[in-house]
């Protein structure tokens, strides 16, 4: 089960980590820790949201909506 989680999230793949993903995880952890220390649930929800986006590498538009593609695209990929 844990191996499937690691494969799905690409947590151990160094090429899958970009600046935005590291920023989301860092910001999510910081906000979540601050919310726990202040015992306030509303910022904790935002911290969980940023943490989820960073771990699963999804953007604000849902699954794969704002994700940066990992592979190179070719001309054939964009033909109608």
N, C-alpha and C positions, 0 to 999 in steps of 0.2 A: 504494500500500500504506500509506504513512504517512498519507494523507488519510483512508483508511478507519479507521485507528486513532484519529485525532483525532475523527472523527464518532462512533465507537462509545463512546469514553470521555468525550466532552463536555469535553475539557480546556480548550478556548478559550471555552466558554460560561460567562459569569460567573454566570448564574442557576443553573447546575447545581452550583455550589460552595456548600456549607454548612459550618457549624462542625465537624461531625463528620468530614467528608471532609478538610478542611484539617488537622485534628488527626491523622487517620490517616496522611496523607502525611508530615507533620512528624515524628511519632513514628517512623514507619518509616525515614525517612532518618537520624534521630538514632541509632536503635538499630543500623542497618546500618553506619553510619560507625564507631560505637564498637566493633562486633564486628570490623570489618576492622582497626581500629587495635590491638585486643587479640589478633587472630588466633584468634578463637574462633568456631566455626561454629554453635553452638546459638543464641546470641542473634541471629546473622545470619539464621537461618531465621525467627525471629519478626519481625525487621525487614522481611524480604521479604514476609511475610504481611500486615503492616500496610500496606506500600507497595502491594501488590496490591489490598487492599481500598480504599485511598484512590484509586488511579488508576482502577480500574474501577467504583467506587462500589457495591460489594457489601458485604453484612454478613457476619456470622459464620455465617449459616444457608445459605450457598450463593448461587447466582445470584438476585438480586432478593428474597431472603428478608427482609432487614432494611433494604432500601433505602427511603429517604424518597421518596414519590411526587412527581413534578415538576409534574403537572397538578392542577387542581381536580377533585374528584370530585362527582358529582351523585347525587341520590336513586336514579335509575334504575340506577346502577352497582352498588348494593348490594342490589337485589331478587333473590330466589332464582329 
